Every structure is written in structure tokens, then in C-alpha cells.
Amino acid sequence: MGMLVDVSVIQGALTFGLILTALAVVSKVIGSGLPAMAAGFNIVGACRVGIGMLPRGEVALIIAGV
């Protein structure tokens, strides 16, 4: 999927893309970490669960590309 991206087209929206990416990462860590804490994980374990959930969207991109 990365080879299909035309970088010259997205240069104008780079700042917006970086902000959106940062918000997506934070929301994924919080959205996965809080339920992990409710299930009995400590803060470090909940952060590990949240960070481990980050690449899950890549599978959807691959499927959408196919």
C-alpha cells in the first residue's frame, strides 16, 4: 500500500496528517488501554496492550487494497 502513495500530492496536508496520526495513536492506546486496566492489567501492561493494538489498521488497508 505504501508504494501506491504519491508523496508530492500530500505535501500540502502534511501537518494535518501528522496531527491526525498523533490523535489516532493516542486514542488507540487509551481506547485499548482502559479496558485492559478494567480487566486487571497494571498501567505498564495496559500500555503494552494499547501499543500492541496500533498496527491492527494495517490489515484493513491491505484488504482494502486487494
Helices and strands as residue ranges (DSSP letters): G 2-4, H 7-10, G 11-13, H 14-38, H 43-52, H 56-65
